[in-house]
Amino acid sequence: MKALAELSFEFIWHLTFTEEEYLDLDFSVRWLSSLGVYVNAMTAEEKAALVAVALDRQARWLALPDAQGFIQRNLVTAEQRAFLDSMISGEFFSQFD
């Protein structure tokens, strides 16, 4: 289930944050508008797996600098942080109720 949750997270992230010139707008609008159908069909276990992926991404992306001094948190926007927080808190799922 973890692999499917990771794939789902990446797909939702891609639809949400990819620049318009790199994504077919009709495609993304169609998928984003039907996202609620899929989210509402998820079991509690599937939602928990997706939250676990978001927690993992948040931990990696907002971690302190690595041994070479690279810090990924500077690349994560406020909107992306809010998205991660929303998914982790469950707010992401409740918006489709």
N, C-alpha and C positions, 0 to 999 in steps of 0.2 A: 504494500500500500504506500510505502514511503516514496517509491519511484513515481507512482502516479500522482502523488501529492506534489512532488517536486516539478513534474511536468506541468501540472495545473497551475502552480505558482508562477512558473516561468511564462506560461501563456498569458495569464492575467496581467503580469508585470509588463510583458511585451505590448499587449493591447493598451495598457494604461499609460505607459511612459515612452514608447517609441515615437520619435518625431514623425510628423505627417509625411514628410518627403520619403521616408523609408517604409511606410506602411500604407496599404491601400485603404483609403478612408471609408469607402463603402463596406469593405470587409470588416474593419474594426468596429464601425457603428453597428453593423448587423450582429456581431458577436457580443459586443458590450450590452446591447439591448436584450439579448437572450440569456445573458449570464445569470440572471435571477432564477430562471427555470432550472439551470444546473445546480446552482447553490442551494436552492430549496429542496432539490432531490437528494442532496448529500446527507449521509447518515452522520450521527454525532461522531463516530469514529473517523470518518473521512474528513470532517471539519477539524477534528483534533490533529490529524496528520498534516493538514494544510497549515494549521497554527504552528505546529512543530517546525515546519519548513521556514515559516516567517521568523520564528525565534532564532533559528540557525542563521538565516541570512542577516538578521539584525545584529547578532553577536559577531559575525565575521565582518560585516560592513562597517560597524561602528566601533570596532576594536581599537585598542591603542596601537601605536606604530609598531611594525615588526622589527626584526633585527637590523634590517637595512634602512629603517626610518620611514618606510612607506606607510602611509595612512590613507585608507580607503574612505574613511568617514568624510573627508573633504569633497568626495565625488558624489555623495548622497545628498540630494536636495531636501529641503524642508517638506515638500509635498511627498517625496518618497518615504521619508521618516514617518510622516503622518499616516501614509498607507500601511506601513508595517505595524505601527501602533494600533491602527484600526483593525487589522486582521488578527493581531494577537489578543486584543481585548474582546473580539467578537462583534464589534460594531460593524465591520465589513459584512458579516453574514446577516445581521438584523436589518440592514438597509433594504433587503430583498423580501422581507416578511410582508 
